[in-house]
Amino acid sequence: MSELSTPAQPPAGGSSKDSALEAVIGLEIHVQLATATKMFCGCELSFGEPPNTRTCPVCLGLPGSLPVANAKAIHFGLMIGLALGSELAPRSIFHRKNYFYPDLPKGYQISQYDEPLCLGGQLGDVRIHRVHLEEDAAKLIHLGASGRIHGSDASIVDFNRGGTPLAEIVTEPDLRSAEQAGVWLKLLRSTLRQLGVSDVNMEEGSLRCDANISLRPSGTSELGTKTELKNMNSFRFIERGIRAEIARQQKLIAEGGQVVQETLHFDPRPGAHPPITSLRSKEEAHDYRYFPEPDLLPVKIDDQMRSAAAAAMSELPADRAARLRAEHALSAESAELLGFRGELGDFFEAALAAGSEPPPPPQALANWLTGEVLARLGDGQDPAESQLSPPALATLVGMVAAKQVSVGAARQVLERLIAEGGEPQAIVAAEGLAAMDGGDELAGIVAAALAANADAATRVREGNAKAIGPIVGAVMRETKGRADGTEVSRLIHEQLGI
């Protein structure tokens, strides 16, 4: 969120019925870049190494040590800027951001202030304020009572993370709800992953998010006083934290209080009370006493650097979603899911390209992949890691569309394909799962089901549509799922004379 915005306090007192308030949310996202070494020294990056084993005089801030900017990190920053449609600065400089904290050995962080690498841009419906590069702080570990030293709770510092290259992406305050923030962050994560600039692993801290939140009367444009939720590291916690802070501000204003600009912490533990606690007053830019880093030359972005960044980029998730929707007439929801999750999009396009007979309708294929397949694999698993092959899924969906196998039987076949692999036609033949036609055999099974479920048949005849379920279920059990559900329903209505 822009630090130049002038905050305005919403009217105190009243309730949402008197003056409806809307949330105004901006995000600050810290992305750990996938370089081999740290931002300003040659120490190797790692995760999970023994504490304080990836350090040197530069990242420890020892006197006389001199930083050197990581060219790969600058290259990744330019790629991010291009992907977000930002203006790449012809000249960018690093600054010293001065503040004291035990995990910052120099007493300042090397960051960027008024001449960042990238300015402006947009991703989806959210405008980008800026993208700049900086180094991460070390990791401070609070031991609490278990690590008391001289009677006081103790903290220790692991400097392995200190100096890790970060890209900070700052949005404009364009978000209006926790859910919208979560959806947008998933799009950003997919975009960064597709670029290859970061593994964006939130569990390991490669993607961290701060949220600036304020309230204002609906229909107005002036910004309210903002608070900042710090360092949330999962989409679920981000959404819960934003919802909790919106609720806190709404309650405070309704009771006649005033929102104070401060930095907050969200406690995601169930039953935490209060879930939102204050960390410190919110710093302004002047509090950090920014000044240009005297040991680093300005970064001049030339045509060769721009061209190299552009050449390293592949099709972005939003572009892929738009292409899939246009080429295959997919629903917006299917296109976004396939576009935003690259592994699903790859599997879908490989299945379509397999040339299976009968061919699968694209929307049906997308539905089976994002519905039936993912339901069996578990959320987040790549279907390519199962035994199911793209051609096999395409063939199975094509067989369903051609009514060679019923949906119920196809689900049985899919279970086998995911667990063991194989060819759908062979499994259908071996298990006797080929679809039944609508001839005398099926008509006889339907008649028997009606006789065995006379009460249900009566309710269906009287207009209770839901009562047809037991009858259809009996037919499906008798046919082992081979009957087509639509044909079964037609025969039931025909034999009931309705």
VEXDREN-2710 file (C-alpha; in Angstrom, 1 decimal):
% VEXDREN-2710
k/r/px/py/pz
1/MET/0.0/0.0/0.0
2/SER/1.4/3.4/-0.9
3/GLU/2.9/5.3/2.0
4/LEU/1.8/8.5/0.4
5/SER/-1.9/7.8/1.1
6/THR/-3.5/10.1/3.7
7/PRO/-5.5/8.1/6.2
8/ALA/-9.0/9.2/7.3
9/GLN/-10.9/7.8/10.2
10/PRO/-14.4/6.4/9.5
11/PRO/-17.1/8.0/11.6
12/ALA/-17.1/6.8/15.1
13/GLY/-20.1/5.1/16.7
14/GLY/-23.1/3.6/14.9
15/SER/-23.3/0.2/13.3
16/SER/-23.1/-1.3/9.9
17/LYS/-26.8/-0.6/9.6
18/ASP/-26.3/3.1/10.2
19/SER/-23.2/3.5/7.9
20/ALA/-22.0/0.4/6.1
21/LEU/-18.3/0.0/6.2
22/GLU/-16.2/-1.6/3.5
23/ALA/-12.7/-3.1/4.0
24/VAL/-9.8/-1.7/2.1
25/ILE/-6.9/-4.2/1.8
26/GLY/-3.4/-3.9/0.4
27/LEU/-0.8/-6.6/0.5
28/GLU/3.0/-6.7/0.9
29/ILE/4.4/-10.0/-0.2
30/HIS/8.0/-11.1/0.4
31/VAL/9.2/-13.7/-2.1
32/GLN/12.4/-15.6/-1.4
33/LEU/14.3/-15.7/-4.7
34/ALA/15.6/-19.1/-6.0
35/THR/19.2/-18.0/-6.4
36/ALA/22.2/-20.2/-5.4
37/THR/23.7/-17.6/-3.1
38/LYS/22.6/-14.8/-0.8
39/MET/21.8/-11.2/-2.0
40/PHE/25.1/-9.5/-1.2
41/CYS/27.6/-12.3/-0.5
42/GLY/28.6/-15.7/-1.8
43/CYS/27.1/-17.8/1.0
44/GLU/25.1/-20.8/-0.3
45/LEU/21.3/-20.6/0.4
46/SER/19.8/-23.6/2.1
47/PHE/16.8/-24.7/4.3
48/GLY/17.2/-26.8/7.3
49/GLU/21.0/-26.7/7.7
50/PRO/22.5/-26.6/11.2
51/PRO/22.2/-23.1/12.6
52/ASN/24.9/-20.5/11.7
53/THR/26.7/-22.7/9.2
54/ARG/25.9/-20.6/6.1
55/THR/27.5/-17.3/7.1
56/CYS/30.4/-15.0/6.3
57/PRO/31.7/-11.6/7.3
58/VAL/29.3/-9.8/4.8
59/CYS/26.0/-11.4/5.9
60/LEU/27.1/-11.2/9.6
61/GLY/27.7/-7.4/9.1
62/LEU/31.3/-7.5/10.4
63/PRO/33.4/-4.3/10.1
64/GLY/35.2/-3.9/6.8
65/SER/33.1/-6.3/4.8
66/LEU/31.7/-5.1/1.5
67/PRO/28.5/-6.2/-0.2
68/VAL/28.2/-7.2/-3.9
69/ALA/24.7/-7.3/-5.5
70/ASN/23.6/-10.7/-6.8
71/ALA/23.1/-10.4/-10.6
72/LYS/20.7/-13.4/-10.7
73/ALA/18.5/-11.8/-8.1
74/ILE/18.3/-8.7/-10.2
75/HIS/17.5/-10.8/-13.2
76/PHE/14.6/-12.5/-11.3
77/GLY/13.3/-9.2/-10.1
78/LEU/13.1/-8.0/-13.8
79/MET/11.2/-11.1/-14.7
80/ILE/8.7/-10.4/-11.9
81/GLY/8.3/-6.9/-13.1
82/LEU/7.7/-8.0/-16.7
83/ALA/5.2/-10.6/-15.6
84/LEU/3.3/-7.9/-13.6
85/GLY/3.4/-5.4/-16.4
86/SER/5.5/-3.0/-14.3
87/GLU/7.7/-0.2/-15.6
88/LEU/11.4/-1.4/-15.2
89/ALA/13.5/1.4/-13.8
90/PRO/16.4/2.5/-16.1
91/ARG/18.4/3.1/-12.9
92/SER/17.8/1.6/-9.5
93/ILE/19.6/2.1/-6.2
94/PHE/19.9/0.3/-2.9
95/HIS/19.3/2.0/0.4
96/ARG/20.0/1.4/4.1
97/LYS/16.8/0.9/6.1
98/ASN/17.9/1.6/9.6
99/TYR/16.4/-0.1/12.6
100/PHE/17.6/-2.2/15.5
101/TYR/16.6/-5.8/16.0
102/PRO/18.6/-8.8/17.3
103/ASP/18.3/-10.6/14.0
104/LEU/19.7/-7.7/12.0
105/PRO/23.5/-7.7/12.8
106/LYS/24.4/-4.5/10.8
107/GLY/21.7/-2.4/12.5
108/TYR/20.2/-1.8/9.1
109/GLN/18.7/-3.8/6.2
110/ILE/19.9/-3.2/2.6
111/SER/16.6/-2.5/0.7
112/GLN/15.3/-0.1/-1.9
113/TYR/13.3/3.1/-1.2
114/ASP/12.6/5.8/-3.8
115/GLU/14.2/4.2/-6.8
116/PRO/12.9/0.6/-6.8
117/LEU/13.5/-1.9/-9.5
118/CYS/9.9/-1.9/-10.8
119/LEU/7.0/0.5/-10.5
120/GLY/3.3/0.0/-11.3
121/GLY/1.7/-2.9/-13.1
122/GLN/-1.3/-5.1/-12.5
123/LEU/-2.2/-8.8/-11.9
124/GLY/-5.8/-9.7/-12.4
125/ASP/-7.9/-6.9/-10.8
126/VAL/-5.2/-5.7/-8.4
127/ARG/-2.8/-2.9/-9.3
128/ILE/0.9/-3.2/-8.3
129/HIS/2.5/-0.3/-6.5
130/ARG/6.1/-1.4/-6.7
131/VAL/8.5/-4.3/-6.7
132/HIS/11.9/-3.9/-5.0
133/LEU/14.8/-6.1/-3.9
134/GLU/16.2/-6.5/-0.4
135/GLU/17.9/-8.9/1.9
136/ASP/16.1/-11.0/4.6
137/ALA/16.8/-10.7/8.3
138/ALA/18.1/-13.7/10.3
139/LYS/15.8/-16.0/12.2
140/LEU/15.1/-15.1/15.8
141/ILE/14.0/-18.1/17.9
142/HIS/12.3/-17.4/21.2
143/LEU/13.0/-20.2/23.7
144/GLY/10.6/-18.9/26.4
145/ALA/10.7/-20.4/29.9
146/SER/12.5/-23.5/28.7
147/GLY/15.5/-21.5/27.7
148/ARG/15.9/-19.1/30.6
149/ILE/19.3/-17.4/31.1
150/HIS/19.9/-15.7/34.4
151/GLY/16.2/-16.0/35.3
152/SER/14.9/-14.4/32.0
153/ASP/13.3/-15.9/29.0
154/ALA/16.0/-16.3/26.3
155/SER/16.1/-16.0/22.5
156/ILE/18.7/-17.2/20.1
157/VAL/19.5/-16.2/16.5
158/ASP/20.2/-18.4/13.5
159/PHE/22.0/-16.3/10.9
160/ASN/21.7/-18.8/8.0
161/ARG/18.7/-16.9/6.6
162/GLY/20.3/-13.5/7.0
163/GLY/21.0/-12.0/3.6
164/THR/18.6/-14.2/1.7
165/PRO/17.5/-12.3/-1.5
166/LEU/13.9/-11.2/-1.4
167/ALA/11.6/-9.5/-3.8
168/GLU/8.9/-7.4/-2.1
169/ILE/5.7/-7.0/-4.1
170/VAL/3.5/-4.2/-2.8
171/THR/0.0/-3.9/-4.1
172/GLU/-2.3/-0.9/-4.2
173/PRO/-5.3/-1.1/-1.8
174/ASP/-7.6/-2.8/-4.3
175/LEU/-8.8/-5.8/-2.3
176/ARG/-12.1/-5.7/-0.4
177/SER/-12.4/-9.1/1.4
178/ALA/-10.3/-11.8/2.9
179/GLU/-11.6/-14.3/0.3
180/GLN/-10.5/-12.0/-2.6
181/ALA/-7.1/-11.6/-1.0
182/GLY/-6.7/-15.4/-0.8
183/VAL/-7.7/-16.0/-4.5
184/TRP/-5.4/-13.2/-5.7
185/LEU/-2.4/-14.5/-3.7
186/LYS/-2.9/-18.0/-5.2
187/LEU/-2.8/-16.4/-8.7
188/LEU/0.4/-14.5/-7.7
189/ARG/2.0/-17.7/-6.3
190/SER/1.1/-19.6/-9.5
191/THR/2.6/-16.8/-11.6
192/LEU/5.9/-16.8/-9.6
193/ARG/6.1/-20.5/-9.7
194/GLN/5.6/-20.6/-13.5
195/LEU/8.4/-17.9/-13.8
196/GLY/10.8/-20.1/-11.8
197/VAL/12.0/-17.2/-9.7
198/SER/11.0/-18.9/-6.4
199/ASP/9.7/-22.2/-5.1
200/VAL/7.0/-20.1/-3.3
201/ASN/6.9/-22.7/-0.5
202/MET/4.9/-21.0/2.3
203/GLU/5.8/-23.7/4.8
204/GLU/9.5/-22.9/4.5
205/GLY/8.9/-19.2/4.5
206/SER/9.6/-18.6/0.7
207/LEU/6.4/-16.6/0.5
208/ARG/5.3/-14.4/3.4
209/CYS/2.5/-11.9/3.4
210/ASP/1.7/-8.7/5.4
211/ALA/-1.8/-7.2/5.0
212/ASN/-2.6/-3.5/5.4
213/ILE/-6.3/-3.2/6.5
214/SER/-8.5/-0.2/7.0
215/LEU/-12.3/0.5/6.9
216/ARG/-14.2/3.3/5.3
217/PRO/-17.8/4.1/4.7
218/SER/-19.0/2.3/1.5
219/GLY/-19.1/4.5/-1.5
220/THR/-16.3/6.8/-0.4
221/SER/-12.8/7.0/-1.7
222/GLU/-10.8/8.4/1.2
223/LEU/-8.7/5.8/3.0
224/GLY/-9.2/5.0/6.7
225/THR/-6.5/4.5/9.3
226/LYS/-4.7/1.2/8.4
227/THR/-3.2/-1.5/10.6
228/GLU/-0.7/-4.0/9.4
229/LEU/-0.9/-7.8/10.0
230/LYS/2.6/-9.2/9.9
231/ASN/4.2/-12.4/8.4
232/MET/1.3/-14.7/7.7
233/ASN/2.6/-17.8/6.0
234/SER/-0.5/-19.8/4.8
235/PHE/-3.5/-18.9/2.7
236/ARG/-5.8/-20.1/5.4
237/PHE/-4.1/-18.0/8.1
238/ILE/-4.0/-15.0/5.8
239/GLU/-7.8/-15.2/5.2
240/ARG/-8.6/-15.9/8.9
241/GLY/-6.3/-13.1/10.0
242/ILE/-7.8/-10.5/7.7
243/ARG/-11.3/-11.5/8.7
244/ALA/-10.4/-11.2/12.4
245/GLU/-8.9/-7.8/11.9
246/ILE/-11.9/-6.5/9.9
247/ALA/-14.2/-7.7/12.7
248/ARG/-12.0/-6.1/15.4
249/GLN/-12.0/-2.7/13.6
250/GLN/-15.8/-2.9/12.9
251/LYS/-16.5/-3.6/16.6
252/LEU/-14.1/-0.8/17.7
253/ILE/-15.7/1.7/15.5
254/ALA/-19.3/0.6/16.4
255/GLU/-18.4/1.2/20.1
256/GLY/-17.2/4.7/19.4
257/GLY/-13.5/3.9/19.4
258/GLN/-10.7/5.0/17.0
259/VAL/-8.5/2.7/15.0
260/VAL/-4.8/3.2/15.8
261/GLN/-2.1/2.8/13.1
262/GLU/-0.1/-0.1/14.4
263/THR/1.6/-3.4/13.5
264/LEU/-0.4/-6.5/14.6
265/HIS/0.1/-10.2/15.1
266/PHE/-2.6/-12.8/14.3
267/ASP/-2.6/-15.9/16.5
268/PRO/-4.0/-18.8/14.4
269/ARG/-4.4/-21.2/17.2
270/PRO/-8.0/-22.3/17.8
271/GLY/-9.5/-20.5/20.7
272/ALA/-6.8/-17.8/20.9
273/HIS/-8.2/-14.8/22.7
274/PRO/-7.7/-12.2/21.5
275/PRO/-6.7/-13.5/18.1
276/ILE/-5.2/-10.1/17.2
277/THR/-2.5/-8.5/19.4
278/SER/-0.4/-5.4/19.0
279/LEU/3.3/-5.7/18.3
280/ARG/4.3/-2.0/18.0
281/SER/3.2/1.3/16.5
282/LYS/3.3/1.3/12.7
283/GLU/6.5/2.8/11.4
284/GLU/6.5/5.5/8.7
285/ALA/9.2/5.8/6.1
286/HIS/11.0/8.6/7.9
287/ASP/11.4/6.4/11.0
288/TYR/13.8/4.2/9.1
289/ARG/16.1/7.1/8.1
290/TYR/16.6/5.7/4.6
291/PHE/19.8/6.8/2.8
292/PRO/21.6/5.4/-0.3
293/GLU/23.9/2.4/0.4
294/PRO/27.3/3.9/-0.1
295/ASP/29.0/0.5/-0.8
296/LEU/26.8/-0.5/-3.8
297/LEU/26.8/1.1/-7.2
298/PRO/23.4/2.0/-8.8
299/VAL/21.9/-0.7/-10.9
300/LYS/21.6/0.3/-14.6
301/ILE/19.0/-1.8/-16.5
302/ASP/20.1/-2.0/-20.1
303/ASP/18.5/-3.6/-23.2
304/GLN/20.5/-6.8/-22.8
305/MET/19.2/-7.3/-19.2
306/ARG/15.6/-6.6/-20.4
307/SER/15.9/-9.0/-23.3
308/ALA/17.4/-11.8/-21.1
309/ALA/14.6/-11.4/-18.6
310/ALA/11.9/-11.5/-21.4
311/ALA/13.5/-14.5/-23.0
312/ALA/13.5/-16.5/-19.7
313/MET/9.7/-16.2/-19.3
314/SER/7.1/-18.8/-20.3
315/GLU/3.4/-18.5/-20.7
316/LEU/1.9/-17.0/-17.5
317/PRO/-1.0/-18.6/-15.7
318/ALA/-3.5/-15.8/-16.4
319/ASP/-2.6/-15.9/-20.1
320/ARG/-2.8/-19.7/-20.2
321/ALA/-6.3/-19.6/-18.6
322/ALA/-7.5/-17.1/-21.2
323/ARG/-6.0/-19.2/-24.0
324/LEU/-7.6/-22.5/-22.8
325/ARG/-11.0/-20.8/-22.4
326/ALA/-10.8/-19.3/-26.0
327/GLU/-9.4/-22.4/-27.7
328/HIS/-11.6/-25.1/-26.0
329/ALA/-14.7/-23.1/-24.9
330/LEU/-14.1/-24.0/-21.2
331/SER/-15.9/-22.4/-18.3
332/ALA/-14.1/-19.6/-16.6
333/GLU/-13.8/-21.7/-13.4
334/SER/-12.2/-24.7/-15.3
335/ALA/-9.9/-22.5/-17.3
336/GLU/-8.6/-20.7/-14.2
337/LEU/-8.0/-23.9/-12.3
338/LEU/-6.1/-25.4/-15.2
339/GLY/-4.2/-22.2/-15.9
340/PHE/-3.3/-21.4/-12.3
341/ARG/-2.2/-24.9/-11.5
342/GLY/0.4/-25.6/-14.1
343/GLU/0.6/-29.4/-13.5
344/LEU/-3.2/-29.7/-14.2
345/GLY/-2.9/-27.6/-17.3
346/ASP/0.0/-29.7/-18.6
347/PHE/-2.0/-32.9/-17.9
348/PHE/-5.1/-31.5/-19.6
349/GLU/-3.3/-30.4/-22.8
350/ALA/-1.3/-33.7/-23.0
351/ALA/-4.6/-35.6/-22.8
352/LEU/-6.2/-33.5/-25.5
353/ALA/-3.1/-33.9/-27.7
354/ALA/-3.1/-37.7/-27.3
355/GLY/-5.6/-38.1/-30.2
356/SER/-7.6/-40.8/-28.4
357/GLU/-10.6/-42.5/-29.9
358/PRO/-13.3/-41.6/-29.2
359/PRO/-12.1/-38.1/-28.6
360/PRO/-13.1/-36.5/-25.2
361/PRO/-15.1/-33.2/-25.2
362/PRO/-12.7/-30.6/-23.7
363/GLN/-15.1/-29.4/-21.0
364/ALA/-15.9/-33.0/-20.0
365/LEU/-12.2/-33.8/-19.8
366/ALA/-11.6/-30.7/-17.6
367/ASN/-14.5/-31.7/-15.3
368/TRP/-13.1/-35.2/-14.9
369/LEU/-9.6/-34.0/-14.3
370/THR/-10.4/-31.3/-11.8
371/GLY/-13.3/-33.2/-10.2
372/GLU/-13.1/-37.0/-10.2
373/VAL/-9.3/-37.3/-10.5
374/LEU/-8.4/-34.7/-7.9
375/ALA/-11.0/-36.1/-5.5
376/ARG/-9.1/-39.4/-5.6
377/LEU/-5.6/-38.0/-5.5
378/GLY/-6.0/-35.4/-2.7
379/ASP/-5.6/-31.6/-3.0
380/GLY/-2.3/-30.5/-4.3
381/GLN/-1.1/-33.8/-5.8
382/ASP/0.1/-33.8/-9.3
383/PRO/-1.8/-36.4/-11.4
384/ALA/1.3/-37.1/-13.4
385/GLU/2.7/-38.7/-10.2
386/SER/0.0/-41.3/-10.2
387/GLN/-0.3/-44.3/-12.6
388/LEU/-2.9/-42.5/-14.6
389/SER/-1.7/-41.3/-18.0
390/PRO/-3.1/-38.4/-20.0
391/PRO/-4.1/-40.7/-23.0
392/ALA/-5.9/-43.1/-20.7
393/LEU/-7.9/-40.3/-19.1
394/ALA/-8.8/-38.9/-22.5
395/THR/-9.9/-42.3/-23.8
396/LEU/-12.0/-42.9/-20.7
397/VAL/-13.8/-39.5/-20.9
398/GLY/-14.3/-40.1/-24.6
399/MET/-15.9/-43.5/-23.9
400/VAL/-18.3/-41.9/-21.4
401/ALA/-19.2/-39.2/-23.9
402/ALA/-19.9/-41.8/-26.6
403/LYS/-22.0/-43.8/-24.1
404/GLN/-19.7/-46.8/-24.4
405/VAL/-19.4/-46.9/-20.6
406/SER/-21.6/-45.3/-17.9
407/VAL/-20.4/-42.7/-15.5
408/GLY/-20.6/-45.1/-12.6
409/ALA/-18.6/-47.7/-14.4
410/ALA/-16.1/-45.1/-15.6
411/ARG/-15.5/-44.1/-12.0
412/GLN/-14.6/-47.8/-11.2
413/VAL/-12.2/-47.8/-14.2
414/LEU/-10.6/-44.5/-13.0
415/GLU/-9.8/-46.0/-9.6
416/ARG/-7.9/-48.8/-11.4
417/LEU/-6.1/-46.4/-13.7
418/ILE/-4.9/-44.2/-10.9
419/ALA/-3.7/-47.1/-8.8
420/GLU/-2.3/-49.5/-11.5
421/GLY/-2.3/-47.7/-14.9
422/GLY/-3.5/-49.6/-18.0
423/GLU/-5.8/-49.1/-20.9
424/PRO/-9.5/-48.2/-20.2
425/GLN/-10.9/-50.4/-23.0
426/ALA/-9.0/-53.4/-21.6
427/ILE/-10.3/-52.8/-18.1
428/VAL/-13.9/-52.3/-19.3
429/ALA/-13.7/-55.6/-21.3
430/ALA/-12.1/-57.6/-18.6
431/GLU/-14.5/-56.4/-15.9
432/GLY/-17.6/-56.6/-18.0
433/LEU/-18.3/-52.9/-17.5
434/ALA/-19.4/-52.0/-21.0
435/ALA/-22.6/-49.8/-21.0
436/MET/-25.9/-51.6/-21.4
437/ASP/-28.2/-50.4/-24.2
438/GLY/-31.8/-49.4/-23.5
439/GLY/-33.3/-52.7/-24.8
440/ASP/-35.4/-55.3/-23.2
441/GLU/-32.8/-56.4/-20.6
442/LEU/-32.6/-53.0/-19.0
443/ALA/-36.4/-52.5/-19.2
444/GLY/-36.8/-55.7/-17.3
445/ILE/-34.4/-54.7/-14.6
446/VAL/-36.2/-51.3/-14.2
447/ALA/-39.6/-53.1/-13.9
448/ALA/-38.2/-55.4/-11.2
449/ALA/-36.8/-52.3/-9.3
450/LEU/-40.2/-50.6/-9.5
451/ALA/-41.9/-53.7/-8.1
452/ALA/-39.3/-54.0/-5.3
453/ASN/-39.7/-50.3/-4.4
454/ALA/-43.4/-49.8/-4.7
455/ASP/-43.6/-47.1/-2.1
456/ALA/-41.0/-45.0/-3.9
457/ALA/-42.7/-45.6/-7.2
458/THR/-45.9/-44.3/-5.8
459/ARG/-44.3/-41.1/-4.5
460/VAL/-42.6/-40.6/-7.9
461/ARG/-45.9/-41.0/-9.6
462/GLU/-47.4/-38.4/-7.2
463/GLY/-44.7/-35.9/-8.2
464/ASN/-42.0/-36.4/-5.6
465/ALA/-38.9/-36.3/-7.9
466/LYS/-36.4/-37.1/-5.1
467/ALA/-38.1/-40.5/-4.4
468/ILE/-36.7/-41.8/-7.7
469/GLY/-33.3/-42.3/-5.9
470/PRO/-33.9/-45.8/-4.4
471/ILE/-35.2/-47.1/-7.7
472/VAL/-32.2/-45.8/-9.7
473/GLY/-29.9/-47.2/-7.0
474/ALA/-31.5/-50.7/-7.3
475/VAL/-31.0/-50.7/-11.0
476/MET/-27.4/-49.6/-10.7
477/ARG/-26.6/-52.3/-8.2
478/GLU/-28.2/-54.9/-10.4
479/THR/-26.3/-53.7/-13.5
480/LYS/-23.0/-53.1/-11.5
481/GLY/-23.1/-49.5/-12.7
482/ARG/-23.3/-50.4/-16.4
483/ALA/-26.6/-48.8/-17.0
484/ASP/-26.8/-45.2/-18.2
485/GLY/-28.5/-43.0/-15.6
486/THR/-30.4/-40.9/-18.0
487/GLU/-31.8/-43.9/-19.8
488/VAL/-32.8/-45.5/-16.5
489/SER/-34.7/-42.4/-15.5
490/ARG/-36.4/-42.3/-18.8
491/LEU/-37.5/-45.9/-18.5
492/ILE/-38.8/-45.4/-14.9
493/HIS/-40.9/-42.5/-16.0
494/GLU/-42.1/-44.4/-19.1
495/GLN/-43.1/-47.5/-17.1
496/LEU/-44.8/-45.3/-14.5
497/GLY/-46.8/-43.5/-17.2
498/ILE/-45.6/-40.0/-16.3
END
